[in-house]
Amino acid sequence: MPVHNSDISDILREVADLLDIEGADDFRVRSYRQAAQSIDNLSGNLREMVKQDKDLTELSGIGESIAEKIKEIVSTGSLKQLEEIKQRVPEHLADLLKVEGLGPERVKELHDELDINSLEDLKEAVENQKVRELGGFGVKMEENIGKELKRTDGESRILLIRAEEYAHPLVAYLEEFDEIGRVEIAGSYRRRKETVGDLDILVTCDKKEAVMEHFTSYEDIQEVLSKGDTRSSVRMRSGLQVDLRVISDESYGAALVYFTGSKQHNIRIRERALDRDLKINEYGVFKENKEESIAGKTEKEVYESVDLPVIPPELREDRGEVKAAEQENLPKLITLEDLKGDLHMHTTYSDGGSSIKEMAEAAKELGHEYIAITDHSKRVTVANGMDADELAKQIEKIEEINSELDGIRILKGIEVDILDDGALDLPDDILKRLDLRVCSIHYKLGLSEKKQTKRILKAMGNPLFNILGHPTGRQMPDRGEMNLDMETIMEAALENGCFLEVNATPRRMDLNDRYCRMAKERGLKVVISTDAHSTGELEHQKYGVFQARRGWLEKEDVINTRDVNDLLELLNSSK
């Protein structure tokens, strides 16, 4: 069975969680977590790197010891060390760390005092009001734990980047089969939602039986749920369900519209069809009481049958897109090619794995005209944040590198923490020397809506505030959004000449699509940045673009579509 990057990172992260609960050394635990994060963000295939005997220690966050463990996982599919830890610590105990507000010490206390070994045990203890009886917990924390358990209950969706990890090789496997013509993944995957529940794959072919045999023989399949002439369903080892449907050429466009969804969008299209005495389903477009399809080979035919242009998949959520299409008012959605730079990334000056020059050269290869180096400020001690003196040295280093590089400009920046009183983490005199400042919250994320909003509004009042980084603070799937009055924050951003970030880190994708749309409706511009911690993560900017497109954003709504001089003028004039 093939081992995917996510399999490796999951194992390393589980080791870190269980070691943390055991009370292992912080540095040791952190090294596993950093390696897991690095692998999550890796664009290359670790399995292939091991086969090619490449030096894994050249990857960010991976030392010799963990490199050997990766090799073991690739060759055996498991890690002996993890199995040994599970003999000492109940393996499902680590799931409790996914509940916001529960750290390793509290998890250990729940285990020791209440014999809680799983999320189900925790849920039962909360329902029976047992948690509040423990010292340091109380009624409020028990209620918050209960809310968080309800929020995550039944979630079976995976991050889009993980879905891609399974989808890409499967599509390649199907495309290499001579009997298969077209292959397309529909559903929420095609609509580029941030999480995916399952994969719906449509194919055209000459020999259905041979295609289904080829599909169900794929090596990464754990279980064949059903197998038929036109549809088969399987479960991958990851737990992801994949449905394959064989579609005729005559029905391909209709099926693509139908299975792309969303359900509510399709209802709107079918309503328009009924108004025109037509019927639309996955097989085509039909006149009333007629069996022969009059359209359906392409999506264009389907939409034209109801007097509409093709609506981009990202917009098919029944949020006004049909009316906009009817009025010829669909947005011209932003593309990755529209972006000219990346304004949020980290280097070895804080918690990044690549140097300033390496980040610049990698960005240049991607076609960027400029980047901003925005390492952490001193408050984020776990990320080796910089104080004013260290930032001053970095400024000098950036100026030196700029004098040596051609074809790309490095802007001087910082990701400066917003302190709990709304002040910025570094003095104004050093912040003034920078081209821009990304201002972010990394601690005390659990404040009330009133206090958290006030904290951000106070920070935005500082004339040196440029961009609100990862505005809601979420990290999918484990951490939800902060309590915020986003409308008030957006109005304050407009008033103070600030911008909001669409953070493209696959676990963040923050702002979400609805907030992107809200910003557009208010005329508030955003920036799409990667928050990259290594050169490979610079390629994640596409996920921010996906989110922006789902939020109806166009080129003019995003400030890093401008050339560098126009960008700097905007940042300065807006203040």
Stockholm file with secondary structure:
# STOCKHOLM 1.0

chainA/1-575         MPVHNSDISDILREVADLLDIEGADDFRVRSYRQAAQSIDNLSGNLREMVKQDKDLTELSGIGESIAEKIKEIVSTGSLKQLEEIKQRVPEHLADLLKVEGLGPERVKELHDELDINSLEDLKEAVENQKVRELGGFGVKMEENIGKELKRTDGESRILLIRAEEYAHPLVAYLEEFDEIGRVEIAGSYRRRKETVGDLDILVTCDKKEAVMEHFTSYEDIQEVLSKGDTRSSVRMRSGLQVDLRVISDESYGAALVYFTGSKQHNIRIRERALDRDLKINEYGVFKENKEESIAGKTEKEVYESVDLPVIPPELREDRGEVKAAEQENLPKLITLEDLKGDLHMHTTYSDGGSSIKEMAEAAKELGHEYIAITDHSKRVTVANGMDADELAKQIEKIEEINSELDGIRILKGIEVDILDDGALDLPDDILKRLDLRVCSIHYKLGLSEKKQTKRILKAMGNPLFNILGHPTGRQMPDRGEMNLDMETIMEAALENGCFLEVNATPRRMDLNDRYCRMAKERGLKVVISTDAHSTGELEHQKYGVFQARRGWLEKEDVINTRDVNDLLELLNSSK
#=GR chainA/1-575 SS CCCCHHHHHHHHHHHHHHHHHHTCCHHHHHHHHHHHHHHHTCCSCHHHHHHTTCCGGGSTTCCHHHHHHHHHHHHHSSCHHHHHHHHHSCGGGGGGGGSTTCCHHHHHHHHHHHCCCSHHHHHHHHHTTCGGGSTTTHHHHHHHHHHHHHHHTTCCCEEHHHHHHHHHHHHHHHHTSTTEEEEEECHHHHTTCSEESEEEEEEEESCHHHHHHHHHTCTTEEEEEEECSSEEEEEETTSCEEEEEECCGGGHHHHHHHHHCCHHHHHHHHHHHHHTTEEEETTEEEETTCCSEEECSSHHHHHHHTTCCCCCGGGCSSSSHHHHHHTTCCCCBCCGGGCCEECCBCCTTTTCSSCHHHHHHHHHHTTCSEEEECCBBTTCGGGTCBCHHHHHHHHHHHHHHHHHCSSCEEEEEEEEEBCTTSCBSSCHHHHTTSSEEEEECCSCTTCCHHHHHHHHHHHHTSTTCCEECSTTCCBTTTBCCCCCCHHHHHHHHHHHTCEEEEECCTTTCBSCHHHHHHHHHHTCCEEEECCBSSGGGGGGHHHHHHHHHHTTCBGGGBGGGSCHHHHHHHHHHTC
#=GC SS_cons         CCCCHHHHHHHHHHHHHHHHHHTCCHHHHHHHHHHHHHHHTCCSCHHHHHHTTCCGGGSTTCCHHHHHHHHHHHHHSSCHHHHHHHHHSCGGGGGGGGSTTCCHHHHHHHHHHHCCCSHHHHHHHHHTTCGGGSTTTHHHHHHHHHHHHHHHTTCCCEEHHHHHHHHHHHHHHHHTSTTEEEEEECHHHHTTCSEESEEEEEEEESCHHHHHHHHHTCTTEEEEEEECSSEEEEEETTSCEEEEEECCGGGHHHHHHHHHCCHHHHHHHHHHHHHTTEEEETTEEEETTCCSEEECSSHHHHHHHTTCCCCCGGGCSSSSHHHHHHTTCCCCBCCGGGCCEECCBCCTTTTCSSCHHHHHHHHHHTTCSEEEECCBBTTCGGGTCBCHHHHHHHHHHHHHHHHHCSSCEEEEEEEEEBCTTSCBSSCHHHHTTSSEEEEECCSCTTCCHHHHHHHHHHHHTSTTCCEECSTTCCBTTTBCCCCCCHHHHHHHHHHHTCEEEEECCTTTCBSCHHHHHHHHHHTCCEEEECCBSSGGGGGGHHHHHHHHHHTTCBGGGBGGGSCHHHHHHHHHHTC
//
